């Protein structure tokens, strides 16, 4: 996104529409020229190349931590509120897994 203004300056005739969704877009049917997907490529007829690695990050504001305390281990996270990814396609929230050394925790 930081490079968007430069992109528009360099390519003024390109109409760029950016959306975020986990629905598998039919590129031909929906007239889409390019998508960025994460995970495994289901459709082997597509031409794909890796752009980088994708990593989820869990964060908390200083105000939240001050009010609720800072988790000291993965198990502490079960006592905290979280806003995380909900898949419209799977109709459920993604599982959150945390680990530190041999300590592990997971939740929905």
MOPAC internal coordinates of N, CA, C and O (Angstrom, degrees):
PM7 1SCF
backbone

  N    0.0000 0     0.00 0     0.00 0    0    0    0
  C    1.4409 1     0.00 0     0.00 0    1    0    0
  C    1.5294 1   113.04 1     0.00 0    2    1    0
  O    1.2310 1   119.65 1   146.73 1    3    2    1
  N    1.3388 1   118.28 1   -33.27 1    3    2    1
  C    1.4646 1   116.91 1   179.46 1    5    3    2
  C    1.5300 1   112.69 1   -61.76 1    6    5    3
  O    1.2310 1   119.94 1   156.08 1    7    6    5
  N    1.3259 1   117.71 1   -23.92 1    7    6    5
  C    1.4688 1   121.31 1  -177.84 1    9    7    6
  C    1.5179 1   113.47 1   -93.97 1   10    9    7
  O    1.2310 1   120.00 1  -176.56 1   11   10    9
  N    1.3201 1   117.60 1     3.44 1   11   10    9
  C    1.4590 1   121.04 1  -175.10 1   13   11   10
  C    1.5284 1   112.99 1   -62.44 1   14   13   11
  O    1.2310 1   120.09 1   137.38 1   15   14   13
  N    1.3006 1   117.44 1   -42.62 1   15   14   13
  C    1.4682 1   120.85 1  -179.65 1   17   15   14
  C    1.5342 1   110.71 1   -61.82 1   18   17   15
  O    1.2310 1   120.54 1   137.83 1   19   18   17
  N    1.3241 1   116.57 1   -42.17 1   19   18   17
  C    1.4614 1   120.88 1   177.71 1   21   19   18
  C    1.5298 1   110.47 1   -65.31 1   22   21   19
  O    1.2310 1   120.16 1   140.75 1   23   22   21
  N    1.3322 1   117.30 1   -39.25 1   23   22   21
  C    1.4651 1   121.59 1   178.23 1   25   23   22
  C    1.5250 1   110.43 1   -59.16 1   26   25   23
  O    1.2310 1   120.34 1   131.10 1   27   26   25
  N    1.3358 1   116.95 1   -48.90 1   27   26   25
  C    1.4689 1   120.70 1   179.45 1   29   27   26
  C    1.5274 1   112.00 1   -61.91 1   30   29   27
  O    1.2310 1   120.35 1   143.28 1   31   30   29
  N    1.3054 1   116.94 1   -36.72 1   31   30   29
  C    1.4596 1   120.89 1   178.45 1   33   31   30
  C    1.5337 1   109.83 1   -65.64 1   34   33   31
  O    1.2310 1   120.17 1   138.01 1   35   34   33
  N    1.3055 1   117.28 1   -41.99 1   35   34   33
  C    1.4629 1   121.33 1  -178.01 1   37   35   34
  C    1.5238 1   113.09 1   -76.42 1   38   37   35
  O    1.2310 1   120.20 1   148.04 1   39   38   37
  N    1.3370 1   117.23 1   -31.96 1   39   38   37
  C    1.4726 1   121.76 1  -176.04 1   41   39   38
  C    1.5317 1   110.21 1  -128.71 1   42   41   39
  O    1.2310 1   119.51 1  -110.69 1   43   42   41
  N    1.3178 1   118.53 1    69.31 1   43   42   41
  C    1.4699 1   121.00 1  -174.43 1   45   43   42
  C    1.5296 1   114.44 1   -65.94 1   46   45   43
  O    1.2310 1   119.54 1   159.45 1   47   46   45
  N    1.3272 1   118.48 1   -20.55 1   47   46   45
  C    1.4688 1   120.74 1  -177.64 1   49   47   46
  C    1.5301 1   113.49 1   -89.81 1   50   49   47
  O    1.2310 1   120.00 1   177.27 1   51   50   49
  N    1.3034 1   117.61 1    -2.73 1   51   50   49
  C    1.4684 1   120.31 1   179.79 1   53   51   50
  C    1.5187 1   109.55 1   -90.07 1   54   53   51
  O    1.2310 1   121.44 1   -52.21 1   55   54   53
  N    1.3331 1   114.86 1   127.79 1   55   54   53
  C    1.4624 1   120.70 1   175.02 1   57   55   54
  C    1.5293 1   106.43 1   -91.37 1   58   57   55
  O    1.2310 1   120.73 1   -63.04 1   59   58   57
  N    1.2968 1   116.22 1   116.96 1   59   58   57
  C    1.4554 1   121.29 1  -176.34 1   61   59   58
  C    1.5191 1   109.35 1  -112.42 1   62   61   59
  O    1.2310 1   120.86 1   -58.19 1   63   62   61
  N    1.3311 1   115.96 1   121.81 1   63   62   61
  C    1.4510 1   120.96 1   176.49 1   65   63   62
  C    1.5306 1   106.46 1  -121.63 1   66   65   63
  O    1.2310 1   121.08 1   -55.47 1   67   66   65
  N    1.3197 1   115.55 1   124.53 1   67   66   65
  C    1.4533 1   120.94 1  -177.72 1   69   67   66
  C    1.5214 1   108.73 1  -112.97 1   70   69   67
  O    1.2310 1   120.65 1   -50.78 1   71   70   69
  N    1.3211 1   116.37 1   129.22 1   71   70   69
  C    1.4583 1   121.40 1   178.18 1   73   71   70
  C    1.5098 1   109.85 1  -137.77 1   74   73   71
  O    1.2310 1   120.88 1   -21.03 1   75   74   73
  N    1.3121 1   115.93 1   158.97 1   75   74   73
  C    1.4584 1   120.67 1   178.05 1   77   75   74
  C    1.5210 1   107.88 1  -125.20 1   78   77   75
  O    1.2310 1   121.10 1   -53.24 1   79   78   77
  N    1.3217 1   115.50 1   126.76 1   79   78   77
  C    1.4572 1   120.80 1  -178.06 1   81   79   78
  C    1.5146 1   108.10 1  -163.33 1   82   81   79
  O    1.2310 1   119.99 1   -25.90 1   83   82   81
  N    1.3216 1   117.63 1   154.10 1   83   82   81
  C    1.4658 1   118.39 1   176.14 1   85   83   82
  C    1.5246 1   111.55 1  -102.93 1   86   85   83
  O    1.2310 1   120.54 1  -171.48 1   87   86   85
  N    1.3194 1   116.57 1     8.52 1   87   86   85
  C    1.4619 1   121.26 1   176.90 1   89   87   86
  C    1.5281 1   108.99 1   -74.55 1   90   89   87
  O    1.2310 1   120.44 1   -41.76 1   91   90   89
  N    1.3241 1   116.76 1   138.24 1   91   90   89
  C    1.4665 1   119.88 1   176.55 1   93   91   90
  C    1.5211 1   108.55 1   -73.19 1   94   93   91
  O    1.2310 1   120.39 1   -67.40 1   95   94   93
  N    1.3117 1   116.85 1   112.60 1   95   94   93
  C    1.4591 1   122.64 1  -178.95 1   97   95   94
  C    1.5195 1   109.28 1   -80.58 1   98   97   95
  O    1.2310 1   120.10 1   -46.67 1   99   98   97
  N    1.3372 1   117.42 1   133.33 1   99   98   97
  C    1.4590 1   121.87 1   172.07 1  101   99   98
  C    1.5227 1   106.11 1   -84.54 1  102  101   99
  O    1.2310 1   120.61 1   -78.75 1  103  102  101
  N    1.3281 1   116.44 1   101.25 1  103  102  101
  C    1.4626 1   121.67 1  -172.43 1  105  103  102
  C    1.5231 1   112.89 1   -56.32 1  106  105  103
  O    1.2310 1   119.94 1   135.38 1  107  106  105
  N    1.3275 1   117.72 1   -44.62 1  107  106  105
  C    1.4675 1   121.13 1  -177.49 1  109  107  106
  C    1.5225 1   110.28 1   -71.64 1  110  109  107
  O    1.2310 1   120.52 1   128.62 1  111  110  109
  N    1.3150 1   116.62 1   -51.38 1  111  110  109
  C    1.4688 1   121.78 1  -177.35 1  113  111  110
  C    1.5281 1   112.25 1   -59.46 1  114  113  111
  O    1.2310 1   120.41 1   142.06 1  115  114  113
  N    1.3264 1   116.82 1   -37.94 1  115  114  113
  C    1.4565 1   120.67 1  -175.01 1  117  115  114
  C    1.5334 1   113.62 1   -98.11 1  118  117  115
  O    1.2310 1   120.51 1  -177.01 1  119  118  117
  N    1.3377 1   116.63 1     2.99 1  119  118  117
  C    1.4643 1   120.46 1   176.18 1  121  119  118
  C    1.5230 1   113.71 1    66.76 1  122  121  119
  O    1.2310 1   120.55 1  -142.95 1  123  122  121
  N    1.3104 1   116.55 1    37.05 1  123  122  121
  C    1.4626 1   121.75 1  -179.31 1  125  123  122
  C    1.5248 1   108.39 1  -100.29 1  126  125  123
  O    1.2310 1   120.53 1   -48.60 1  127  126  125
  N    1.3228 1   116.60 1   131.40 1  127  126  125
  C    1.4652 1   121.21 1  -177.93 1  129  127  126
  C    1.5187 1   113.57 1   -88.13 1  130  129  127
  O    1.2310 1   120.42 1   150.27 1  131  130  129
  N    1.3182 1   116.81 1   -29.73 1  131  130  129
  C    1.4598 1   119.38 1  -173.19 1  133  131  130
  C    1.5259 1   109.84 1  -154.01 1  134  133  131
  O    1.2310 1   120.36 1   -39.86 1  135  134  133
  N    1.3194 1   116.92 1   140.14 1  135  134  133
  C    1.4640 1   121.69 1   173.50 1  137  135  134
  C    1.5202 1   108.95 1  -133.88 1  138  137  135
  O    1.2310 1   121.22 1   -25.54 1  139  138  137
  N    1.2997 1   115.26 1   154.46 1  139  138  137
  C    1.4584 1   120.90 1   171.65 1  141  139  138
  C    1.5149 1   105.57 1  -114.96 1  142  141  139
  O    1.2310 1   120.72 1   -60.10 1  143  142  141
  N    1.3036 1   116.23 1   119.90 1  143  142  141
  C    1.4546 1   121.68 1  -177.87 1  145  143  142
  C    1.5207 1   109.92 1  -120.00 1  146  145  143
  O    1.2310 1   121.59 1   -27.17 1  147  146  145
  N    1.3251 1   114.57 1   152.83 1  147  146  145
  C    1.4655 1   119.87 1   173.90 1  149  147  146
  C    1.5171 1   108.28 1  -113.62 1  150  149  147
  O    1.2310 1   120.51 1   -23.83 1  151  150  149
  N    1.2943 1   116.63 1   156.17 1  151  150  149
  C    1.4600 1   120.83 1   177.95 1  153  151  150
  C    1.5105 1   112.04 1    90.96 1  154  153  151
  O    1.2310 1   121.66 1    17.25 1  155  154  153
  N    1.3163 1   114.43 1  -162.75 1  155  154  153
  C    1.4686 1   121.17 1  -177.68 1  157  155  154
  C    1.5229 1   111.00 1   -75.93 1  158  157  155
  O    1.2310 1   120.71 1   -33.26 1  159  158  157
  N    1.3139 1   116.25 1   146.74 1  159  158  157
  C    1.4550 1   122.10 1   177.75 1  161  159  158
  C    1.5265 1   108.62 1   -85.82 1  162  161  159
  O    1.2310 1   120.29 1   -67.28 1  163  162  161
  N    1.3329 1   117.05 1   112.72 1  163  162  161
  C    1.4677 1   121.55 1  -177.58 1  165  163  162
  C    1.5213 1   112.53 1   -77.83 1  166  165  163
  O    1.2310 1   120.32 1   141.09 1  167  166  165
  N    1.3243 1   117.00 1   -38.91 1  167  166  165
  C    1.4572 1   122.17 1  -174.76 1  169  167  166
  C    1.5234 1   109.47 1   -96.18 1  170  169  167
  O    1.2310 1   120.53 1   -72.81 1  171  170  169
  N    1.3268 1   116.60 1   107.19 1  171  170  169
  C    1.4646 1   120.13 1  -175.82 1  173  171  170
  C    1.5314 1   112.49 1   -75.32 1  174  173  171
  O    1.2310 1   119.06 1   175.49 1  175  174  173
  N    1.3375 1   119.40 1    -4.51 1  175  174  173
  C    1.4595 1   120.57 1   178.11 1  177  175  174
  C    1.5263 1   111.44 1   -83.42 1  178  177  175
  O    1.2310 1   120.21 1   171.85 1  179  178  177
  N    1.3258 1   117.20 1    -8.15 1  179  178  177
  C    1.4635 1   120.44 1   179.63 1  181  179  178
  C    1.5215 1   110.89 1   -83.97 1  182  181  179
  O    1.2310 1   120.86 1   -30.33 1  183  182  181
  N    1.3111 1   115.96 1   149.67 1  183  182  181
  C    1.4584 1   121.48 1   172.90 1  185  183  182
  C    1.5166 1   106.39 1   -94.67 1  186  185  183
  O    1.2310 1   120.33 1   -54.88 1  187  186  185
  N    1.3229 1   116.97 1   125.12 1  187  186  185
  C    1.4585 1   120.24 1  -176.20 1  189  187  186
  C    1.5193 1   109.95 1  -136.57 1  190  189  187
  O    1.2310 1   121.93 1   -26.93 1  191  190  189
  N    1.3139 1   113.91 1   153.07 1  191  190  189
  C    1.4656 1   119.32 1   172.06 1  193  191  190
  C    1.5242 1   107.61 1  -144.78 1  194  193  191
  O    1.2310 1   120.67 1   -35.37 1  195  194  193
  N    1.3144 1   116.33 1   144.63 1  195  194  193
  C    1.4639 1   119.13 1  -179.04 1  197  195  194
  C    1.5301 1   111.45 1   -68.69 1  198  197  195
  O    1.2310 1   121.03 1   -42.54 1  199  198  197
  N    1.3314 1   115.63 1   137.46 1  199  198  197
  C    1.4595 1   121.21 1   176.80 1  201  199  198
  C    1.5181 1   111.41 1  -102.63 1  202  201  199
  O    1.2310 1   120.66 1   160.33 1  203  202  201
  N    1.3114 1   116.35 1   -19.67 1  203  202  201
  C    1.4590 1   120.93 1  -178.32 1  205  203  202
  C    1.5136 1   110.01 1   161.03 1  206  205  203
  O    1.2310 1   121.29 1     6.81 1  207  206  205
  N    1.2991 1   115.13 1  -173.19 1  207  206  205
  C    1.4637 1   120.93 1   179.08 1  209  207  206
  C    1.5190 1   108.61 1  -101.12 1  210  209  207
  O    1.2310 1   121.22 1   -36.58 1  211  210  209
  N    1.3187 1   115.28 1   143.42 1  211  210  209
  C    1.4526 1   122.18 1  -178.22 1  213  211  210
  C    1.5212 1   108.08 1  -109.81 1  214  213  211
  O    1.2310 1   120.98 1   -49.11 1  215  214  213
  N    1.3209 1   115.73 1   130.89 1  215  214  213
  C    1.4560 1   119.23 1  -177.48 1  217  215  214
  C    1.5263 1   109.46 1  -139.05 1  218  217  215
  O    1.2310 1   120.55 1   -51.13 1  219  218  217
  N    1.3202 1   116.55 1   128.87 1  219  218  217
  C    1.4575 1   121.36 1   176.43 1  221  219  218
  C    1.5201 1   108.69 1   -78.49 1  222  221  219
  O    1.2310 1   120.64 1   -35.52 1  223  222  221
  N    1.3109 1   116.38 1   144.48 1  223  222  221
  C    1.4565 1   121.84 1   178.95 1  225  223  222
  C    1.5248 1   107.86 1  -127.71 1  226  225  223
  O    1.2310 1   120.23 1   -45.73 1  227  226  225
  N    1.3128 1   117.17 1   134.27 1  227  226  225
  C    1.4545 1   122.19 1   176.98 1  229  227  226
  C    1.5254 1   107.87 1  -103.11 1  230  229  227
  O    1.2310 1   120.24 1   -50.00 1  231  230  229
  N    1.3129 1   117.15 1   130.00 1  231  230  229
  C    1.4640 1   121.73 1  -177.30 1  233  231  230
  C    1.5259 1   110.09 1  -134.74 1  234  233  231
  O    1.2310 1   121.50 1   -16.08 1  235  234  233
  N    1.3115 1   114.73 1   163.92 1  235  234  233
  C    1.4660 1   121.89 1   175.33 1  237  235  234
  C    1.5183 1   108.09 1  -143.83 1  238  237  235
  O    1.2310 1   121.15 1   -33.47 1  239  238  237
  N    1.3199 1   115.41 1   146.53 1  239  238  237
  C    1.4600 1   118.93 1   177.50 1  241  239  238
  C    1.5270 1   109.24 1   -75.88 1  242  241  239
  O    1.2310 1   121.07 1   -22.35 1  243  242  241
  N    1.3083 1   115.55 1   157.65 1  243  242  241
  C    1.4683 1   120.56 1   177.34 1  245  243  242
  C    1.5238 1   110.13 1   -59.70 1  246  245  243
  O    1.2310 1   120.33 1   141.34 1  247  246  245
  N    1.3366 1   116.98 1   -38.66 1  247  246  245
  C    1.4716 1   120.90 1  -179.77 1  249  247  246
  C    1.5334 1   111.13 1   -64.15 1  250  249  247
  O    1.2310 1   120.36 1   138.70 1  251  250  249
  N    1.3440 1   116.91 1   -41.30 1  251  250  249
  C    1.4704 1   120.15 1   178.50 1  253  251  250
  C    1.5278 1   110.60 1   -62.89 1  254  253  251
  O    1.2310 1   120.47 1   133.90 1  255  254  253
  N    1.3286 1   116.70 1   -46.10 1  255  254  253
  C    1.4605 1   120.72 1  -179.00 1  257  255  254
  C    1.5253 1   111.33 1   -65.24 1  258  257  255
  O    1.2310 1   120.60 1   143.69 1  259  258  257
  N    1.3151 1   116.47 1   -36.31 1  259  258  257
  C    1.4606 1   119.71 1   178.54 1  261  259  258
  C    1.5377 1   110.39 1   -64.85 1  262  261  259
  O    1.2310 1   120.90 1   140.40 1  263  262  261
  N    1.3194 1   115.88 1   -39.60 1  263  262  261
  C    1.4698 1   120.36 1  -178.52 1  265  263  262
  C    1.5292 1   112.87 1   -78.20 1  266  265  263
  O    1.2310 1   120.03 1   144.60 1  267  266  265
  N    1.3479 1   117.55 1   -35.40 1  267  266  265
  C    1.4668 1   121.38 1  -172.33 1  269  267  266
  C    1.5177 1   115.07 1  -111.93 1  270  269  267
  O    1.2310 1   120.03 1   173.76 1  271  270  269
  N    1.3185 1   117.55 1    -6.24 1  271  270  269
  C    1.4587 1   120.70 1  -178.48 1  273  271  270
  C    1.5143 1   112.16 1    88.38 1  274  273  271
  O    1.2310 1   120.92 1   -24.64 1  275  274  273
  N    1.3084 1   115.84 1   155.36 1  275  274  273
  C    1.4588 1   122.10 1   179.35 1  277  275  274
  C    1.5210 1   109.39 1   -94.88 1  278  277  275
  O    1.2310 1   119.92 1   -54.72 1  279  278  277
  N    1.3359 1   117.77 1   125.28 1  279  278  277
  C    1.4688 1   119.76 1   177.99 1  281  279  278
  C    1.5315 1   110.28 1   -60.11 1  282  281  279
  O    1.2310 1   120.86 1   -42.78 1  283  282  281
  N    1.3206 1   115.95 1   137.22 1  283  282  281
  C    1.4616 1   120.86 1   179.54 1  285  283  282
  C    1.5180 1   112.42 1  -100.55 1  286  285  283
  O    1.2310 1   120.21 1   162.12 1  287  286  285
  N    1.3388 1   117.20 1   -17.88 1  287  286  285
  C    1.4626 1   121.29 1   179.12 1  289  287  286
  C    1.5342 1   108.31 1  -153.22 1  290  289  287
  O    1.2310 1   119.84 1   -13.44 1  291  290  289
  N    1.3296 1   117.91 1   166.56 1  291  290  289
  C    1.4720 1   120.24 1  -177.52 1  293  291  290
  C    1.5313 1   113.78 1   -55.70 1  294  293  291
  O    1.2310 1   119.52 1   144.66 1  295  294  293
  N    1.3345 1   118.52 1   -35.34 1  295  294  293
  C    1.4626 1   120.78 1  -178.89 1  297  295  294
  C    1.5365 1   111.85 1   -64.62 1  298  297  295
  O    1.2310 1   119.92 1   148.60 1  299  298  297
  N    1.3230 1   117.75 1   -31.40 1  299  298  297
  C    1.4677 1   121.35 1   178.69 1  301  299  298
  C    1.5275 1   112.40 1   -60.28 1  302  301  299
  O    1.2310 1   120.59 1   154.70 1  303  302  301
  N    1.3120 1   116.48 1   -25.30 1  303  302  301
  C    1.4635 1   120.15 1  -176.88 1  305  303  302
  C    1.5254 1   112.59 1   -65.04 1  306  305  303
  O    1.2310 1   119.85 1   157.09 1  307  306  305
  N    1.3307 1   117.90 1   -22.91 1  307  306  305
  C    1.4646 1   119.96 1   179.87 1  309  307  306
  C    1.5259 1   111.61 1   -66.59 1  310  309  307
  O    1.2310 1   119.72 1   164.06 1  311  310  309
  N    1.3246 1   118.13 1   -15.94 1  311  310  309
  C    1.4623 1   122.37 1   179.71 1  313  311  310
  C    1.5257 1   112.28 1   -95.57 1  314  313  311
  O    1.2310 1   120.41 1  -174.24 1  315  314  313
  N    1.3239 1   116.83 1     5.76 1  315  314  313
  C    1.4574 1   121.07 1  -177.07 1  317  315  314
  C    1.5276 1   110.96 1  -112.89 1  318  317  315
  O    1.2310 1   121.20 1   -25.37 1  319  318  317
  N    1.3275 1   115.30 1   154.63 1  319  318  317
  C    1.4629 1   121.32 1   175.10 1  321  319  318
  C    1.5201 1   108.45 1   -83.48 1  322  321  319
  O    1.2310 1   121.36 1   -31.55 1  323  322  321
  N    1.3191 1   115.00 1   148.45 1  323  322  321
  C    1.4657 1   118.80 1   179.10 1  325  323  322
  C    1.5190 1   109.93 1  -142.88 1  326  325  323
  O    1.2310 1   121.38 1   -36.82 1  327  326  325
  N    1.2887 1   114.97 1   143.18 1  327  326  325
  C    1.4612 1   121.78 1   170.06 1  329  327  326
  C    1.5155 1   104.60 1  -110.35 1  330  329  327
  O    1.2310 1   120.90 1   -59.15 1  331  330  329
  N    1.3198 1   115.88 1   120.85 1  331  330  329
  C    1.4538 1   116.91 1  -178.97 1  333  331  330
  C    1.5122 1   110.98 1  -142.66 1  334  333  331
  O    1.2310 1   120.86 1     1.75 1  335  334  333
  N    1.2967 1   115.97 1  -178.25 1  335  334  333
  C    1.4518 1   124.25 1  -170.64 1  337  335  334
  C    1.5254 1   112.45 1   -64.61 1  338  337  335
  O    1.2310 1   120.88 1   -48.48 1  339  338  337
  N    1.3290 1   115.92 1   131.52 1  339  338  337
  C    1.4587 1   122.87 1   173.64 1  341  339  338
  C    1.5192 1   107.43 1  -115.70 1  342  341  339
  O    1.2310 1   120.35 1   -56.06 1  343  342  341
  N    1.3116 1   116.93 1   123.94 1  343  342  341
  C    1.4565 1   121.12 1  -178.67 1  345  343  342
  C    1.5236 1   110.11 1   -86.98 1  346  345  343
  O    1.2310 1   120.63 1   -62.27 1  347  346  345
  N    1.3227 1   116.39 1   117.73 1  347  346  345
  C    1.4556 1   120.30 1   175.49 1  349  347  346
  C    1.5154 1   111.22 1   -67.52 1  350  349  347
  O    1.2310 1   120.80 1   148.54 1  351  350  349
  N    1.3198 1   116.08 1   -31.46 1  351  350  349
  C    1.4599 1   120.30 1  -179.20 1  353  351  350
  C    1.5263 1   110.97 1   -72.56 1  354  353  351
  O    1.2310 1   119.80 1   134.01 1  355  354  353
  N    1.3148 1   118.00 1   -45.99 1  355  354  353
  C    1.4670 1   121.80 1  -179.22 1  357  355  354
  C    1.5281 1   111.83 1   -85.00 1  358  357  355
  O    1.2310 1   120.38 1   165.76 1  359  358  357
  N    1.3463 1   116.88 1   -14.24 1  359  358  357
  C    1.4570 1   123.78 1  -179.26 1  361  359  358
  C    1.5240 1   112.45 1    60.22 1  362  361  359
  O    1.2310 1   120.86 1  -141.59 1  363  362  361
  N    1.3167 1   115.96 1    38.41 1  363  362  361
  C    1.4592 1   120.52 1   175.93 1  365  363  362
  C    1.5201 1   110.45 1  -157.09 1  366  365  363
  O    1.2310 1   121.63 1   -18.62 1  367  366  365
  N    1.3290 1   114.48 1   161.38 1  367  366  365
  C    1.4622 1   119.72 1   177.56 1  369  367  366
  C    1.5207 1   109.07 1   -75.94 1  370  369  367
  O    1.2310 1   121.25 1   -34.31 1  371  370  369
  N    1.3041 1   115.21 1   145.69 1  371  370  369
  C    1.4595 1   120.10 1   176.32 1  373  371  370
  C    1.5209 1   110.34 1   -70.03 1  374  373  371
  O    1.2310 1   121.07 1   -28.31 1  375  374  373
  N    1.2871 1   115.56 1   151.69 1  375  374  373
  C    1.4588 1   120.70 1   178.78 1  377  375  374
  C    1.5275 1   109.20 1   -77.10 1  378  377  375
  O    1.2310 1   120.86 1   -42.71 1  379  378  377
  N    1.3207 1   115.96 1   137.29 1  379  378  377
  C    1.4585 1   120.13 1   177.46 1  381  379  378
  C    1.5240 1   107.71 1  -106.20 1  382  381  379
  O    1.2310 1   120.92 1   -57.10 1  383  382  381
  N    1.3256 1   115.84 1   122.90 1  383  382  381
  C    1.4621 1   121.75 1   178.85 1  385  383  382
  C    1.5085 1   108.97 1  -119.07 1  386  385  383
  O    1.2310 1   121.36 1   -46.12 1  387  386  385
  N    1.3200 1   115.01 1   133.88 1  387  386  385
  C    1.4568 1   120.67 1   179.49 1  389  387  386
  C    1.5173 1   108.46 1  -127.28 1  390  389  387
  O    1.2310 1   120.73 1   -34.27 1  391  390  389
  N    1.3164 1   116.20 1   145.73 1  391  390  389
  C    1.4599 1   120.47 1   178.67 1  393  391  390
  C    1.5181 1   109.68 1  -147.17 1  394  393  391
  O    1.2310 1   121.66 1   -33.22 1  395  394  393
  N    1.3216 1   114.44 1   146.78 1  395  394  393
  C    1.4626 1   121.77 1   171.80 1  397  395  394
  C    1.5140 1   104.56 1  -143.75 1  398  397  395
  O    1.2310 1   120.75 1   -71.32 1  399  398  397
  N    1.3167 1   116.17 1   108.68 1  399  398  397
  C    1.4699 1   120.05 1  -175.60 1  401  399  398
  C    1.5240 1   109.19 1    61.95 1  402  401  399
  O    1.2310 1   119.97 1    57.37 1  403  402  401
  N    1.3121 1   117.66 1  -122.63 1  403  402  401
  C    1.4668 1   121.23 1   178.89 1  405  403  402
  C    1.5270 1   112.54 1   -92.83 1  406  405  403
  O    1.2310 1   120.00 1   172.05 1  407  406  405
  N    1.3405 1   117.61 1    -7.95 1  407  406  405
  C    1.4674 1   121.18 1   178.47 1  409  407  406
  C    1.5237 1   110.08 1   -77.15 1  410  409  407
  O    1.2310 1   120.60 1   -45.86 1  411  410  409
  N    1.3403 1   116.47 1   134.14 1  411  410  409
  C    1.4605 1   120.64 1  -179.50 1  413  411  410
  C    1.5086 1   111.04 1  -137.04 1  414  413  411
  O    1.2310 1   121.30 1   -25.11 1  415  414  413
  N    1.3290 1   115.12 1   154.89 1  415  414  413
  C    1.4426 1   122.03 1   177.18 1  417  415  414
  C    1.5123 1   107.48 1  -153.06 1  418  417  415
  O    1.2310 1   119.94 1   -31.57 1  419  418  417
  N    1.3258 1   117.72 1   148.43 1  419  418  417
  C    1.4600 1   120.33 1   173.75 1  421  419  418
  C    1.5054 1   109.49 1  -147.52 1  422  421  419
  O    1.2310 1   121.56 1   -26.49 1  423  422  421
  N    1.3191 1   114.62 1   153.51 1  423  422  421
  C    1.4621 1   119.78 1   178.86 1  425  423  422
  C    1.5122 1   109.26 1  -154.89 1  426  425  423
  O    1.2310 1   120.64 1   -12.48 1  427  426  425
  N    1.2936 1   116.39 1   167.52 1  427  426  425
  C    1.4816 1   123.43 1   176.09 1  429  427  426
  C    1.4887 1   107.43 1  -109.17 1  430  429  427
  O    1.2310 1   120.10 1   180.00 1  431  430  429

